[in-house]
Amino acid sequence: MAVTEIQAGKNGPYRMKGGVVTIIDAQGNETVVERPRISLCRCGHSQTKPLCDGTHKTCGFVADEVTVRWADEPS
């Protein structure tokens, strides 16, 4: 299985490294994105959701400083 890395940018998007990503919208439509990196919107204001369009820079988005840990992840 290919390893995917997701990094949360400070007050910005989730940046994914991994190659091929399948995005499925609420209606079940699939879009396959094949790139070495993509950025996913966290602010909710992107016009290209789920992909980031840079709107977080102008909308005042402030992200949580810590990401959520999985319940079964060791401390």
CHARMM internal coordinates of N, CA and C (Angstrom, degrees):
IC EDIT
DIST 1 N 1 CA 1.4485
DIST 1 CA 1 C 1.5256
ANGL 1 N 1 CA 1 C 108.86
DIST 1 C 2 N 1.3086
ANGL 1 CA 1 C 2 N 116.59
DIHE 1 N 1 CA 1 C 2 N 136.33
DIST 2 N 2 CA 1.4625
ANGL 1 C 2 N 2 CA 121.28
DIHE 1 CA 1 C 2 N 2 CA 179.06
DIST 2 CA 2 C 1.5223
ANGL 2 N 2 CA 2 C 110.40
DIHE 1 C 2 N 2 CA 2 C -70.25
DIST 2 C 3 N 1.2981
ANGL 2 CA 2 C 3 N 115.43
DIHE 2 N 2 CA 2 C 3 N 144.10
DIST 3 N 3 CA 1.4560
ANGL 2 C 3 N 3 CA 121.04
DIHE 2 CA 2 C 3 N 3 CA 179.05
DIST 3 CA 3 C 1.5196
ANGL 3 N 3 CA 3 C 108.49
DIHE 2 C 3 N 3 CA 3 C -88.86
DIST 3 C 4 N 1.3218
ANGL 3 CA 3 C 4 N 116.14
DIHE 3 N 3 CA 3 C 4 N 132.20
DIST 4 N 4 CA 1.4527
ANGL 3 C 4 N 4 CA 121.91
DIHE 3 CA 3 C 4 N 4 CA 176.58
DIST 4 CA 4 C 1.5103
ANGL 4 N 4 CA 4 C 108.11
DIHE 3 C 4 N 4 CA 4 C -115.34
DIST 4 C 5 N 1.3133
ANGL 4 CA 4 C 5 N 116.16
DIHE 4 N 4 CA 4 C 5 N 136.04
DIST 5 N 5 CA 1.4561
ANGL 4 C 5 N 5 CA 121.19
DIHE 4 CA 4 C 5 N 5 CA 177.28
DIST 5 CA 5 C 1.5189
ANGL 5 N 5 CA 5 C 108.04
DIHE 4 C 5 N 5 CA 5 C -111.83
DIST 5 C 6 N 1.3268
ANGL 5 CA 5 C 6 N 116.38
DIHE 5 N 5 CA 5 C 6 N 132.66
DIST 6 N 6 CA 1.4581
ANGL 5 C 6 N 6 CA 121.97
DIHE 5 CA 5 C 6 N 6 CA 176.20
DIST 6 CA 6 C 1.5194
ANGL 6 N 6 CA 6 C 107.34
DIHE 5 C 6 N 6 CA 6 C -121.88
DIST 6 C 7 N 1.3238
ANGL 6 CA 6 C 7 N 115.83
DIHE 6 N 6 CA 6 C 7 N 122.57
DIST 7 N 7 CA 1.4529
ANGL 6 C 7 N 7 CA 121.04
DIHE 6 CA 6 C 7 N 7 CA -179.32
DIST 7 CA 7 C 1.5277
ANGL 7 N 7 CA 7 C 109.00
DIHE 6 C 7 N 7 CA 7 C -120.71
DIST 7 C 8 N 1.3301
ANGL 7 CA 7 C 8 N 116.21
DIHE 7 N 7 CA 7 C 8 N 129.21
DIST 8 N 8 CA 1.4622
ANGL 7 C 8 N 8 CA 121.30
DIHE 7 CA 7 C 8 N 8 CA 177.39
DIST 8 CA 8 C 1.5187
ANGL 8 N 8 CA 8 C 108.64
DIHE 7 C 8 N 8 CA 8 C -83.65
DIST 8 C 9 N 1.3241
ANGL 8 CA 8 C 9 N 116.44
DIHE 8 N 8 CA 8 C 9 N 121.87
DIST 9 N 9 CA 1.4551
ANGL 8 C 9 N 9 CA 120.39
DIHE 8 CA 8 C 9 N 9 CA 176.65
DIST 9 CA 9 C 1.5241
ANGL 9 N 9 CA 9 C 110.13
DIHE 8 C 9 N 9 CA 9 C -79.11
DIST 9 C 10 N 1.3113
ANGL 9 CA 9 C 10 N 117.72
DIHE 9 N 9 CA 9 C 10 N 147.95
DIST 10 N 10 CA 1.4637
ANGL 9 C 10 N 10 CA 120.79
DIHE 9 CA 9 C 10 N 10 CA 178.99
DIST 10 CA 10 C 1.5320
ANGL 10 N 10 CA 10 C 108.09
DIHE 9 C 10 N 10 CA 10 C -64.01
DIST 10 C 11 N 1.3308
ANGL 10 CA 10 C 11 N 115.38
DIHE 10 N 10 CA 10 C 11 N 115.08
DIST 11 N 11 CA 1.4721
ANGL 10 C 11 N 11 CA 122.60
DIHE 10 CA 10 C 11 N 11 CA -178.48
DIST 11 CA 11 C 1.5257
ANGL 11 N 11 CA 11 C 112.06
DIHE 10 C 11 N 11 CA 11 C 53.81
DIST 11 C 12 N 1.3211
ANGL 11 CA 11 C 12 N 115.62
DIHE 11 N 11 CA 11 C 12 N 34.09
DIST 12 N 12 CA 1.4592
ANGL 11 C 12 N 12 CA 120.61
DIHE 11 CA 11 C 12 N 12 CA -179.23
DIST 12 CA 12 C 1.5106
ANGL 12 N 12 CA 12 C 111.41
DIHE 11 C 12 N 12 CA 12 C -142.78
DIST 12 C 13 N 1.3201
ANGL 12 CA 12 C 13 N 116.74
DIHE 12 N 12 CA 12 C 13 N -160.55
DIST 13 N 13 CA 1.4617
ANGL 12 C 13 N 13 CA 121.19
DIHE 12 CA 12 C 13 N 13 CA -173.53
DIST 13 CA 13 C 1.5169
ANGL 13 N 13 CA 13 C 113.25
DIHE 12 C 13 N 13 CA 13 C -77.90
DIST 13 C 14 N 1.3482
ANGL 13 CA 13 C 14 N 114.37
DIHE 13 N 13 CA 13 C 14 N 171.17
DIST 14 N 14 CA 1.4536
ANGL 13 C 14 N 14 CA 120.94
DIHE 13 CA 13 C 14 N 14 CA 165.65
DIST 14 CA 14 C 1.5216
ANGL 14 N 14 CA 14 C 105.61
DIHE 13 C 14 N 14 CA 14 C -82.71
DIST 14 C 15 N 1.3190
ANGL 14 CA 14 C 15 N 118.20
DIHE 14 N 14 CA 14 C 15 N 126.73
DIST 15 N 15 CA 1.4495
ANGL 14 C 15 N 15 CA 121.99
DIHE 14 CA 14 C 15 N 15 CA 178.28
DIST 15 CA 15 C 1.5187
ANGL 15 N 15 CA 15 C 108.07
DIHE 14 C 15 N 15 CA 15 C -104.53
DIST 15 C 16 N 1.3323
ANGL 15 CA 15 C 16 N 115.32
DIHE 15 N 15 CA 15 C 16 N 122.49
DIST 16 N 16 CA 1.4591
ANGL 15 C 16 N 16 CA 121.42
DIHE 15 CA 15 C 16 N 16 CA -177.63
DIST 16 CA 16 C 1.5153
ANGL 16 N 16 CA 16 C 110.61
DIHE 15 C 16 N 16 CA 16 C -108.04
DIST 16 C 17 N 1.3290
ANGL 16 CA 16 C 17 N 115.35
DIHE 16 N 16 CA 16 C 17 N 136.96
DIST 17 N 17 CA 1.4627
ANGL 16 C 17 N 17 CA 122.09
DIHE 16 CA 16 C 17 N 17 CA 171.30
DIST 17 CA 17 C 1.5164
ANGL 17 N 17 CA 17 C 105.75
DIHE 16 C 17 N 17 CA 17 C -117.50
DIST 17 C 18 N 1.3092
ANGL 17 CA 17 C 18 N 117.16
DIHE 17 N 17 CA 17 C 18 N 134.03
DIST 18 N 18 CA 1.4466
ANGL 17 C 18 N 18 CA 115.94
DIHE 17 CA 17 C 18 N 18 CA 178.75
DIST 18 CA 18 C 1.4979
ANGL 18 N 18 CA 18 C 116.05
DIHE 17 C 18 N 18 CA 18 C 170.78
DIST 18 C 19 N 1.3020
ANGL 18 CA 18 C 19 N 120.58
DIHE 18 N 18 CA 18 C 19 N -22.68
DIST 19 N 19 CA 1.4574
ANGL 18 C 19 N 19 CA 120.14
DIHE 18 CA 18 C 19 N 19 CA 177.06
DIST 19 CA 19 C 1.5018
ANGL 19 N 19 CA 19 C 115.26
DIHE 18 C 19 N 19 CA 19 C 110.91
DIST 19 C 20 N 1.3305
ANGL 19 CA 19 C 20 N 118.77
DIHE 19 N 19 CA 19 C 20 N -87.37
DIST 20 N 20 CA 1.4546
ANGL 19 C 20 N 20 CA 122.44
DIHE 19 CA 19 C 20 N 20 CA -175.25
DIST 20 CA 20 C 1.5286
ANGL 20 N 20 CA 20 C 109.86
DIHE 19 C 20 N 20 CA 20 C -111.32
DIST 20 C 21 N 1.3320
ANGL 20 CA 20 C 21 N 116.19
DIHE 20 N 20 CA 20 C 21 N 125.50
DIST 21 N 21 CA 1.4606
ANGL 20 C 21 N 21 CA 121.92
DIHE 20 CA 20 C 21 N 21 CA 179.62
DIST 21 CA 21 C 1.5224
ANGL 21 N 21 CA 21 C 108.02
DIHE 20 C 21 N 21 CA 21 C -127.06
DIST 21 C 22 N 1.3351
ANGL 21 CA 21 C 22 N 116.96
DIHE 21 N 21 CA 21 C 22 N 133.63
DIST 22 N 22 CA 1.4605
ANGL 21 C 22 N 22 CA 121.39
DIHE 21 CA 21 C 22 N 22 CA 173.59
DIST 22 CA 22 C 1.5194
ANGL 22 N 22 CA 22 C 107.85
DIHE 21 C 22 N 22 CA 22 C -102.79
DIST 22 C 23 N 1.3363
ANGL 22 CA 22 C 23 N 116.33
DIHE 22 N 22 CA 22 C 23 N 120.27
DIST 23 N 23 CA 1.4626
ANGL 22 C 23 N 23 CA 122.45
DIHE 22 CA 22 C 23 N 23 CA 178.49
DIST 23 CA 23 C 1.5160
ANGL 23 N 23 CA 23 C 107.32
DIHE 22 C 23 N 23 CA 23 C -103.50
DIST 23 C 24 N 1.3345
ANGL 23 CA 23 C 24 N 116.67
DIHE 23 N 23 CA 23 C 24 N 126.51
DIST 24 N 24 CA 1.4666
ANGL 23 C 24 N 24 CA 122.15
DIHE 23 CA 23 C 24 N 24 CA 179.92
DIST 24 CA 24 C 1.5213
ANGL 24 N 24 CA 24 C 107.68
DIHE 23 C 24 N 24 CA 24 C -117.09
DIST 24 C 25 N 1.3443
ANGL 24 CA 24 C 25 N 116.69
DIHE 24 N 24 CA 24 C 25 N 121.20
DIST 25 N 25 CA 1.4589
ANGL 24 C 25 N 25 CA 119.88
DIHE 24 CA 24 C 25 N 25 CA -178.51
DIST 25 CA 25 C 1.5301
ANGL 25 N 25 CA 25 C 110.85
DIHE 24 C 25 N 25 CA 25 C -83.28
DIST 25 C 26 N 1.3321
ANGL 25 CA 25 C 26 N 116.27
DIHE 25 N 25 CA 25 C 26 N 179.01
DIST 26 N 26 CA 1.4703
ANGL 25 C 26 N 26 CA 121.92
DIHE 25 CA 25 C 26 N 26 CA -175.80
DIST 26 CA 26 C 1.5262
ANGL 26 N 26 CA 26 C 112.89
DIHE 25 C 26 N 26 CA 26 C -62.52
DIST 26 C 27 N 1.3231
ANGL 26 CA 26 C 27 N 117.68
DIHE 26 N 26 CA 26 C 27 N -22.95
DIST 27 N 27 CA 1.4663
ANGL 26 C 27 N 27 CA 121.31
DIHE 26 CA 26 C 27 N 27 CA 178.21
DIST 27 CA 27 C 1.5240
ANGL 27 N 27 CA 27 C 112.62
DIHE 26 C 27 N 27 CA 27 C -90.49
DIST 27 C 28 N 1.3263
ANGL 27 CA 27 C 28 N 116.83
DIHE 27 N 27 CA 27 C 28 N -0.27
DIST 28 N 28 CA 1.4590
ANGL 27 C 28 N 28 CA 121.11
DIHE 27 CA 27 C 28 N 28 CA 178.87
DIST 28 CA 28 C 1.5175
ANGL 28 N 28 CA 28 C 114.38
DIHE 27 C 28 N 28 CA 28 C 89.79
DIST 28 C 29 N 1.3280
ANGL 28 CA 28 C 29 N 117.96
DIHE 28 N 28 CA 28 C 29 N 5.83
DIST 29 N 29 CA 1.4645
ANGL 28 C 29 N 29 CA 121.56
DIHE 28 CA 28 C 29 N 29 CA 178.10
DIST 29 CA 29 C 1.5257
ANGL 29 N 29 CA 29 C 109.58
DIHE 28 C 29 N 29 CA 29 C -74.54
DIST 29 C 30 N 1.3188
ANGL 29 CA 29 C 30 N 115.80
DIHE 29 N 29 CA 29 C 30 N 133.04
DIST 30 N 30 CA 1.4583
ANGL 29 C 30 N 30 CA 120.89
DIHE 29 CA 29 C 30 N 30 CA -178.36
DIST 30 CA 30 C 1.5237
ANGL 30 N 30 CA 30 C 111.22
DIHE 29 C 30 N 30 CA 30 C -103.76
DIST 30 C 31 N 1.3170
ANGL 30 CA 30 C 31 N 115.63
DIHE 30 N 30 CA 30 C 31 N 138.46
DIST 31 N 31 CA 1.4620
ANGL 30 C 31 N 31 CA 122.60
DIHE 30 CA 30 C 31 N 31 CA 172.16
DIST 31 CA 31 C 1.5249
ANGL 31 N 31 CA 31 C 106.67
DIHE 30 C 31 N 31 CA 31 C -128.25
DIST 31 C 32 N 1.3108
ANGL 31 CA 31 C 32 N 116.34
DIHE 31 N 31 CA 31 C 32 N 126.17
DIST 32 N 32 CA 1.4576
ANGL 31 C 32 N 32 CA 120.81
DIHE 31 CA 31 C 32 N 32 CA 177.83
DIST 32 CA 32 C 1.5218
ANGL 32 N 32 CA 32 C 107.65
DIHE 31 C 32 N 32 CA 32 C -98.38
DIST 32 C 33 N 1.3246
ANGL 32 CA 32 C 33 N 115.66
DIHE 32 N 32 CA 32 C 33 N 124.33
DIST 33 N 33 CA 1.4571
ANGL 32 C 33 N 33 CA 122.65
DIHE 32 CA 32 C 33 N 33 CA 178.89
DIST 33 CA 33 C 1.5175
ANGL 33 N 33 CA 33 C 107.05
DIHE 32 C 33 N 33 CA 33 C -112.22
DIST 33 C 34 N 1.3255
ANGL 33 CA 33 C 34 N 115.98
DIHE 33 N 33 CA 33 C 34 N 119.56
DIST 34 N 34 CA 1.4635
ANGL 33 C 34 N 34 CA 120.65
DIHE 33 CA 33 C 34 N 34 CA -179.75
DIST 34 CA 34 C 1.5224
ANGL 34 N 34 CA 34 C 108.27
DIHE 33 C 34 N 34 CA 34 C -115.85
DIST 34 C 35 N 1.3221
ANGL 34 CA 34 C 35 N 114.37
DIHE 34 N 34 CA 34 C 35 N 96.11
DIST 35 N 35 CA 1.4562
ANGL 34 C 35 N 35 CA 122.38
DIHE 34 CA 34 C 35 N 35 CA 179.18
DIST 35 CA 35 C 1.5214
ANGL 35 N 35 CA 35 C 107.81
DIHE 34 C 35 N 35 CA 35 C -145.17
DIST 35 C 36 N 1.3125
ANGL 35 CA 35 C 36 N 117.76
DIHE 35 N 35 CA 35 C 36 N 156.66
DIST 36 N 36 CA 1.4579
ANGL 35 C 36 N 36 CA 118.23
DIHE 35 CA 35 C 36 N 36 CA 177.65
DIST 36 CA 36 C 1.5287
ANGL 36 N 36 CA 36 C 112.10
DIHE 35 C 36 N 36 CA 36 C -69.51
DIST 36 C 37 N 1.3388
ANGL 36 CA 36 C 37 N 117.47
DIHE 36 N 36 CA 36 C 37 N -25.59
DIST 37 N 37 CA 1.4749
ANGL 36 C 37 N 37 CA 121.83
DIHE 36 CA 36 C 37 N 37 CA 179.63
DIST 37 CA 37 C 1.5253
ANGL 37 N 37 CA 37 C 109.98
DIHE 36 C 37 N 37 CA 37 C -147.24
DIST 37 C 38 N 1.3248
ANGL 37 CA 37 C 38 N 115.71
DIHE 37 N 37 CA 37 C 38 N 143.57
DIST 38 N 38 CA 1.4604
ANGL 37 C 38 N 38 CA 120.75
DIHE 37 CA 37 C 38 N 38 CA 170.45
DIST 38 CA 38 C 1.5268
ANGL 38 N 38 CA 38 C 107.78
DIHE 37 C 38 N 38 CA 38 C -138.75
DIST 38 C 39 N 1.3230
ANGL 38 CA 38 C 39 N 116.26
DIHE 38 N 38 CA 38 C 39 N 158.08
DIST 39 N 39 CA 1.4615
ANGL 38 C 39 N 39 CA 122.01
DIHE 38 CA 38 C 39 N 39 CA 177.75
DIST 39 CA 39 C 1.5122
ANGL 39 N 39 CA 39 C 108.69
DIHE 38 C 39 N 39 CA 39 C -117.81
DIST 39 C 40 N 1.3346
ANGL 39 CA 39 C 40 N 116.39
DIHE 39 N 39 CA 39 C 40 N 127.72
DIST 40 N 40 CA 1.4587
ANGL 39 C 40 N 40 CA 122.43
DIHE 39 CA 39 C 40 N 40 CA -179.80
DIST 40 CA 40 C 1.5200
ANGL 40 N 40 CA 40 C 110.03
DIHE 39 C 40 N 40 CA 40 C -103.32
DIST 40 C 41 N 1.3332
ANGL 40 CA 40 C 41 N 116.28
DIHE 40 N 40 CA 40 C 41 N 135.34
DIST 41 N 41 CA 1.4595
ANGL 40 C 41 N 41 CA 122.98
DIHE 40 CA 40 C 41 N 41 CA -177.59
DIST 41 CA 41 C 1.5258
ANGL 41 N 41 CA 41 C 111.27
DIHE 40 C 41 N 41 CA 41 C -64.25
DIST 41 C 42 N 1.3379
ANGL 41 CA 41 C 42 N 116.32
DIHE 41 N 41 CA 41 C 42 N 135.94
DIST 42 N 42 CA 1.4702
ANGL 41 C 42 N 42 CA 122.17
DIHE 41 CA 41 C 42 N 42 CA 171.84
DIST 42 CA 42 C 1.5140
ANGL 42 N 42 CA 42 C 111.45
DIHE 41 C 42 N 42 CA 42 C -114.50
DIST 42 C 43 N 1.3291
ANGL 42 CA 42 C 43 N 118.33
DIHE 42 N 42 CA 42 C 43 N -19.06
DIST 43 N 43 CA 1.4629
ANGL 42 C 43 N 43 CA 120.20
DIHE 42 CA 42 C 43 N 43 CA -174.27
DIST 43 CA 43 C 1.5241
ANGL 43 N 43 CA 43 C 112.40
DIHE 42 C 43 N 43 CA 43 C -81.74
DIST 43 C 44 N 1.3368
ANGL 43 CA 43 C 44 N 117.49
DIHE 43 N 43 CA 43 C 44 N -22.62
DIST 44 N 44 CA 1.4534
ANGL 43 C 44 N 44 CA 121.20
DIHE 43 CA 43 C 44 N 44 CA -179.90
DIST 44 CA 44 C 1.5157
ANGL 44 N 44 CA 44 C 114.60
DIHE 43 C 44 N 44 CA 44 C 86.55
DIST 44 C 45 N 1.3285
ANGL 44 CA 44 C 45 N 118.43
DIHE 44 N 44 CA 44 C 45 N 1.96
DIST 45 N 45 CA 1.4641
ANGL 44 C 45 N 45 CA 121.31
DIHE 44 CA 44 C 45 N 45 CA -176.13
DIST 45 CA 45 C 1.5228
ANGL 45 N 45 CA 45 C 114.51
DIHE 44 C 45 N 45 CA 45 C -108.72
DIST 45 C 46 N 1.3249
ANGL 45 CA 45 C 46 N 118.18
DIHE 45 N 45 CA 45 C 46 N -0.90
DIST 46 N 46 CA 1.4567
ANGL 45 C 46 N 46 CA 121.40
DIHE 45 CA 45 C 46 N 46 CA -178.60
DIST 46 CA 46 C 1.5251
ANGL 46 N 46 CA 46 C 110.60
DIHE 45 C 46 N 46 CA 46 C -62.59
DIST 46 C 47 N 1.3213
ANGL 46 CA 46 C 47 N 116.04
DIHE 46 N 46 CA 46 C 47 N 140.82
DIST 47 N 47 CA 1.4641
ANGL 46 C 47 N 47 CA 121.37
DIHE 46 CA 46 C 47 N 47 CA 175.06
DIST 47 CA 47 C 1.5292
ANGL 47 N 47 CA 47 C 111.24
DIHE 46 C 47 N 47 CA 47 C -83.80
DIST 47 C 48 N 1.3243
ANGL 47 CA 47 C 48 N 116.82
DIHE 47 N 47 CA 47 C 48 N -4.95
DIST 48 N 48 CA 1.4661
ANGL 47 C 48 N 48 CA 121.59
DIHE 47 CA 47 C 48 N 48 CA -179.14
DIST 48 CA 48 C 1.5245
ANGL 48 N 48 CA 48 C 111.25
DIHE 47 C 48 N 48 CA 48 C -120.29
DIST 48 C 49 N 1.3561
ANGL 48 CA 48 C 49 N 116.83
DIHE 48 N 48 CA 48 C 49 N 30.18
DIST 49 N 49 CA 1.4662
ANGL 48 C 49 N 49 CA 120.98
DIHE 48 CA 48 C 49 N 49 CA -178.11
DIST 49 CA 49 C 1.5195
ANGL 49 N 49 CA 49 C 110.23
DIHE 48 C 49 N 49 CA 49 C -52.13
DIST 49 C 50 N 1.2965
ANGL 49 CA 49 C 50 N 117.22
DIHE 49 N 49 CA 49 C 50 N 142.15
DIST 50 N 50 CA 1.4492
ANGL 49 C 50 N 50 CA 129.12
DIHE 49 CA 49 C 50 N 50 CA 7.43
DIST 50 CA 50 C 1.5282
ANGL 50 N 50 CA 50 C 113.62
DIHE 49 C 50 N 50 CA 50 C -83.43
DIST 50 C 51 N 1.3396
ANGL 50 CA 50 C 51 N 118.08
DIHE 50 N 50 CA 50 C 51 N -0.59
DIST 51 N 51 CA 1.4541
ANGL 50 C 51 N 51 CA 120.30
DIHE 50 CA 50 C 51 N 51 CA -179.20
DIST 51 CA 51 C 1.5301
ANGL 51 N 51 CA 51 C 110.42
DIHE 50 C 51 N 51 CA 51 C -81.06
DIST 51 C 52 N 1.3052
ANGL 51 CA 51 C 52 N 116.49
DIHE 51 N 51 CA 51 C 52 N 149.07
DIST 52 N 52 CA 1.4592
ANGL 51 C 52 N 52 CA 123.20
DIHE 51 CA 51 C 52 N 52 CA -179.80
DIST 52 CA 52 C 1.5280
ANGL 52 N 52 CA 52 C 109.96
DIHE 51 C 52 N 52 CA 52 C -78.42
DIST 52 C 53 N 1.3353
ANGL 52 CA 52 C 53 N 116.35
DIHE 52 N 52 CA 52 C 53 N 137.92
DIST 53 N 53 CA 1.4623
ANGL 52 C 53 N 53 CA 120.64
DIHE 52 CA 52 C 53 N 53 CA 173.99
DIST 53 CA 53 C 1.5323
ANGL 53 N 53 CA 53 C 112.08
DIHE 52 C 53 N 53 CA 53 C -117.49
DIST 53 C 54 N 1.3273
ANGL 53 CA 53 C 54 N 117.09
DIHE 53 N 53 CA 53 C 54 N 9.99
DIST 54 N 54 CA 1.4601
ANGL 53 C 54 N 54 CA 121.44
DIHE 53 CA 53 C 54 N 54 CA 177.62
DIST 54 CA 54 C 1.5173
ANGL 54 N 54 CA 54 C 115.17
DIHE 53 C 54 N 54 CA 54 C 90.07
DIST 54 C 55 N 1.3310
ANGL 54 CA 54 C 55 N 118.36
DIHE 54 N 54 CA 54 C 55 N 0.91
DIST 55 N 55 CA 1.4596
ANGL 54 C 55 N 55 CA 121.76
DIHE 54 CA 54 C 55 N 55 CA -177.59
DIST 55 CA 55 C 1.5237
ANGL 55 N 55 CA 55 C 112.66
DIHE 54 C 55 N 55 CA 55 C -61.02
DIST 55 C 56 N 1.3439
ANGL 55 CA 55 C 56 N 118.09
DIHE 55 N 55 CA 55 C 56 N -25.96
DIST 56 N 56 CA 1.4726
ANGL 55 C 56 N 56 CA 120.76
DIHE 55 CA 55 C 56 N 56 CA 179.63
DIST 56 CA 56 C 1.5228
ANGL 56 N 56 CA 56 C 111.36
DIHE 55 C 56 N 56 CA 56 C -55.64
DIST 56 C 57 N 1.3287
ANGL 56 CA 56 C 57 N 117.55
DIHE 56 N 56 CA 56 C 57 N -25.49
DIST 57 N 57 CA 1.4690
ANGL 56 C 57 N 57 CA 121.55
DIHE 56 CA 56 C 57 N 57 CA -179.02
DIST 57 CA 57 C 1.5224
ANGL 57 N 57 CA 57 C 112.28
DIHE 56 C 57 N 57 CA 57 C -70.23
DIST 57 C 58 N 1.3388
ANGL 57 CA 57 C 58 N 117.85
DIHE 57 N 57 CA 57 C 58 N -24.75
DIST 58 N 58 CA 1.4685
ANGL 57 C 58 N 58 CA 120.98
DIHE 57 CA 57 C 58 N 58 CA -175.09
DIST 58 CA 58 C 1.5317
ANGL 58 N 58 CA 58 C 114.57
DIHE 57 C 58 N 58 CA 58 C -113.65
DIST 58 C 59 N 1.3445
ANGL 58 CA 58 C 59 N 117.29
DIHE 58 N 58 CA 58 C 59 N -9.20
DIST 59 N 59 CA 1.4722
ANGL 58 C 59 N 59 CA 119.26
DIHE 58 CA 58 C 59 N 59 CA -175.57
DIST 59 CA 59 C 1.5227
ANGL 59 N 59 CA 59 C 113.47
DIHE 58 C 59 N 59 CA 59 C -98.22
DIST 59 C 60 N 1.3349
ANGL 59 CA 59 C 60 N 117.44
DIHE 59 N 59 CA 59 C 60 N -1.22
DIST 60 N 60 CA 1.4665
ANGL 59 C 60 N 60 CA 120.25
DIHE 59 CA 59 C 60 N 60 CA 179.02
DIST 60 CA 60 C 1.5181
ANGL 60 N 60 CA 60 C 114.70
DIHE 59 C 60 N 60 CA 60 C 81.68
DIST 60 C 61 N 1.3235
ANGL 60 CA 60 C 61 N 117.58
DIHE 60 N 60 CA 60 C 61 N 21.14
DIST 61 N 61 CA 1.4546
ANGL 60 C 61 N 61 CA 121.30
DIHE 60 CA 60 C 61 N 61 CA -178.47
DIST 61 CA 61 C 1.5237
ANGL 61 N 61 CA 61 C 111.21
DIHE 60 C 61 N 61 CA 61 C -63.88
DIST 61 C 62 N 1.3377
ANGL 61 CA 61 C 62 N 115.84
DIHE 61 N 61 CA 61 C 62 N 130.87
DIST 62 N 62 CA 1.4627
ANGL 61 C 62 N 62 CA 122.48
DIHE 61 CA 61 C 62 N 62 CA 174.94
DIST 62 CA 62 C 1.5220
ANGL 62 N 62 CA 62 C 106.97
DIHE 61 C 62 N 62 CA 62 C -127.05
DIST 62 C 63 N 1.3305
ANGL 62 CA 62 C 63 N 115.85
DIHE 62 N 62 CA 62 C 63 N 118.65
DIST 63 N 63 CA 1.4613
ANGL 62 C 63 N 63 CA 121.58
DIHE 62 CA 62 C 63 N 63 CA -176.62
DIST 63 CA 63 C 1.5212
ANGL 63 N 63 CA 63 C 111.31
DIHE 62 C 63 N 63 CA 63 C -86.90
DIST 63 C 64 N 1.3290
ANGL 63 CA 63 C 64 N 115.80
DIHE 63 N 63 CA 63 C 64 N 157.15
DIST 64 N 64 CA 1.4573
ANGL 63 C 64 N 64 CA 120.60
DIHE 63 CA 63 C 64 N 64 CA 170.34
DIST 64 CA 64 C 1.5248
ANGL 64 N 64 CA 64 C 108.17
DIHE 63 C 64 N 64 CA 64 C -62.02
DIST 64 C 65 N 1.3139
ANGL 64 CA 64 C 65 N 116.91
DIHE 64 N 64 CA 64 C 65 N 146.99
DIST 65 N 65 CA 1.4548
ANGL 64 C 65 N 65 CA 121.15
DIHE 64 CA 64 C 65 N 65 CA -178.00
DIST 65 CA 65 C 1.5296
ANGL 65 N 65 CA 65 C 113.01
DIHE 64 C 65 N 65 CA 65 C -77.06
DIST 65 C 66 N 1.3302
ANGL 65 CA 65 C 66 N 117.30
DIHE 65 N 65 CA 65 C 66 N -24.09
DIST 66 N 66 CA 1.4590
ANGL 65 C 66 N 66 CA 121.55
DIHE 65 CA 65 C 66 N 66 CA -175.28
DIST 66 CA 66 C 1.5231
ANGL 66 N 66 CA 66 C 109.26
DIHE 65 C 66 N 66 CA 66 C -122.80
DIST 66 C 67 N 1.3176
ANGL 66 CA 66 C 67 N 116.09
DIHE 66 N 66 CA 66 C 67 N 137.82
DIST 67 N 67 CA 1.4565
ANGL 66 C 67 N 67 CA 119.68
DIHE 66 CA 66 C 67 N 67 CA 175.94
DIST 67 CA 67 C 1.5269
ANGL 67 N 67 CA 67 C 109.77
DIHE 66 C 67 N 67 CA 67 C -83.18
DIST 67 C 68 N 1.2962
ANGL 67 CA 67 C 68 N 116.34
DIHE 67 N 67 CA 67 C 68 N 162.27
DIST 68 N 68 CA 1.4665
ANGL 67 C 68 N 68 CA 122.43
DIHE 67 CA 67 C 68 N 68 CA -178.43
DIST 68 CA 68 C 1.5225
ANGL 68 N 68 CA 68 C 109.91
DIHE 67 C 68 N 68 CA 68 C -75.51
DIST 68 C 69 N 1.3225
ANGL 68 CA 68 C 69 N 116.07
DIHE 68 N 68 CA 68 C 69 N 139.36
DIST 69 N 69 CA 1.4678
ANGL 68 C 69 N 69 CA 120.61
DIHE 68 CA 68 C 69 N 69 CA 175.39
DIST 69 CA 69 C 1.5312
ANGL 69 N 69 CA 69 C 108.34
DIHE 68 C 69 N 69 CA 69 C -95.47
DIST 69 C 70 N 1.3265
ANGL 69 CA 69 C 70 N 115.35
DIHE 69 N 69 CA 69 C 70 N 146.12
DIST 70 N 70 CA 1.4576
ANGL 69 C 70 N 70 CA 120.70
DIHE 69 CA 69 C 70 N 70 CA 174.55
DIST 70 CA 70 C 1.5197
ANGL 70 N 70 CA 70 C 108.69
DIHE 69 C 70 N 70 CA 70 C -69.56
DIST 70 C 71 N 1.3174
ANGL 70 CA 70 C 71 N 117.00
DIHE 70 N 70 CA 70 C 71 N 147.38
DIST 71 N 71 CA 1.4586
ANGL 70 C 71 N 71 CA 122.11
DIHE 70 CA 70 C 71 N 71 CA -178.37
DIST 71 CA 71 C 1.5316
ANGL 71 N 71 CA 71 C 111.67
DIHE 70 C 71 N 71 CA 71 C -60.26
DIST 71 C 72 N 1.3426
ANGL 71 CA 71 C 72 N 118.25
DIHE 71 N 71 CA 71 C 72 N -33.65
DIST 72 N 72 CA 1.4696
ANGL 71 C 72 N 72 CA 120.91
DIHE 71 CA 71 C 72 N 72 CA -177.67
DIST 72 CA 72 C 1.5238
ANGL 72 N 72 CA 72 C 112.80
DIHE 71 C 72 N 72 CA 72 C -95.44
DIST 72 C 73 N 1.3276
ANGL 72 CA 72 C 73 N 117.86
DIHE 72 N 72 CA 72 C 73 N 9.21
DIST 73 N 73 CA 1.4592
ANGL 72 C 73 N 73 CA 121.59
DIHE 72 CA 72 C 73 N 73 CA 179.00
DIST 73 CA 73 C 1.5266
ANGL 73 N 73 CA 73 C 109.99
DIHE 72 C 73 N 73 CA 73 C -81.66
DIST 73 C 74 N 1.3228
ANGL 73 CA 73 C 74 N 117.43
DIHE 73 N 73 CA 73 C 74 N 133.96
DIST 74 N 74 CA 1.4659
ANGL 73 C 74 N 74 CA 118.73
DIHE 73 CA 73 C 74 N 74 CA 179.41
DIST 74 CA 74 C 1.5144
ANGL 74 N 74 CA 74 C 111.23
DIHE 73 C 74 N 74 CA 74 C -66.12
DIST 74 C 75 N 1.3187
ANGL 74 CA 74 C 75 N 116.64
DIHE 74 N 74 CA 74 C 75 N 146.33
DIST 75 N 75 CA 1.4766
ANGL 74 C 75 N 75 CA 121.62
DIHE 74 CA 74 C 75 N 75 CA -179.56
DIST 75 CA 75 C 1.4986
ANGL 75 N 75 CA 75 C 111.14
DIHE 74 C 75 N 75 CA 75 C -80.57
END
COOR INIT
IC SEED 1 N 1 CA 1 C
IC BUILD
